[in-house]
């Protein structure tokens, strides 16, 4: 019997995809740190959610038609809006999924109240 026959394996895949778009670190949410270069260069709108976090329910939307991609979040917070940080891996030319060499950088910025 392989992993494909178990509900827990399917749940793990959902968690993997979730972590590409949203993950929790200490007192903040980190968005988009695992997005693939093919997705970021597609010119399409990417969306994930709603998904539960300890801060509340979150939906993440990424407009890849802009450079850099525009990230927006819609949250239904339990108490207050947490600190939110986008972390889209980029090269000098285009988005990519990992900062692996000297020409790569990780684009990190905080989203304001409107983002």
C-alpha positions in Angstrom: 0.0 0.0 0.0 1.5 3.4 -1.0 1.1 6.8 0.5 -1.7 7.6 -2.1 -4.1 5.5 -0.1 -3.9 7.5 3.1 -5.8 10.7 4.0 -2.8 11.9 6.0 -0.6 11.9 2.8 -3.2 14.1 1.0 -3.3 16.4 4.0 0.5 16.8 3.9 0.3 17.8 0.2 -2.2 20.5 1.2 0.2 21.8 3.9 3.1 21.8 1.4 1.1 24.0 -1.0 -0.1 26.2 1.8 3.5 26.8 2.9 4.4 28.0 -0.6 1.9 30.9 -0.1 1.7 31.5 3.6 3.5 30.4 6.7 3.7 31.5 10.3 6.9 32.7 11.9 6.8 33.9 15.5 4.5 36.9 15.5 4.2 37.4 11.8 2.9 35.9 8.5 5.4 35.3 5.7 3.8 35.3 2.2 4.9 33.8 -1.1 8.4 32.6 -0.1 8.0 29.3 -2.0 6.3 30.4 -5.3 7.8 28.8 -8.4 9.4 30.9 -11.1 7.0 29.5 -13.7 4.1 30.7 -11.6 5.6 34.2 -11.0 6.4 34.6 -14.8 2.9 33.4 -15.9 1.2 36.8 -16.0 -1.7 35.3 -14.2 -3.3 35.9 -10.9 -2.4 33.3 -8.3 -4.7 32.8 -5.3 -4.6 30.6 -2.2 -7.1 30.5 0.6 -8.9 31.0 2.7 -6.6 29.1 5.0 -6.6 29.0 8.8 -3.7 30.6 10.7 -3.3 31.2 14.4 -4.1 34.9 13.6 -7.3 34.1 11.7 -8.4 33.1 8.2 -6.2 34.4 5.3 -6.5 34.5 1.5 -3.4 35.5 -0.5 -3.6 36.9 -4.0 -0.5 37.5 -6.3 -0.8 39.5 -9.5 2.1 38.3 -11.6 1.4 40.7 -14.5 3.3 43.4 -12.6 7.0 43.6 -11.8 7.6 42.9 -9.0 4.4 40.8 -8.5 1.8 42.6 -6.4 0.7 40.7 -3.3 -2.5 41.3 -1.5 -4.0 39.6 1.5 -7.5 39.4 2.8 -7.7 38.4 6.5 -10.4 37.8 9.0 -8.3 38.3 12.1 -9.1 36.9 15.5 -7.8 39.9 17.4 -5.5 42.3 15.5 -3.8 42.2 12.1 -0.4 40.5 12.5 2.8 41.8 11.0 2.8 40.6 7.4 5.9 40.1 5.3 6.2 39.2 1.6 9.2 37.2 0.7 9.2 36.6 -3.1 12.5 35.1 -4.3 13.8 37.1 -7.3 16.8 37.2 -9.6 18.1 40.3 -11.2 15.9 39.6 -14.2 12.8 37.8 -12.9 11.1 36.1 -10.0 12.4 32.6 -9.1 11.9 30.1 -6.4 15.1 30.2 -4.5 18.0 32.6 -3.7 20.8 30.2 -4.5 23.7 32.3 -6.0 25.3 35.7 -5.8 22.9 37.2 -8.4 19.8 36.2 -6.5 18.0 38.2 -3.9 15.0 37.6 -1.7 12.6 40.5 -2.0 11.1 41.1 1.4 8.8 43.9 2.3 6.1 44.5 4.8 2.5 44.9 3.7 0.8 48.0 5.0 -2.8 48.1 6.1 -4.1 48.4 2.6 -2.0 45.5 1.1 
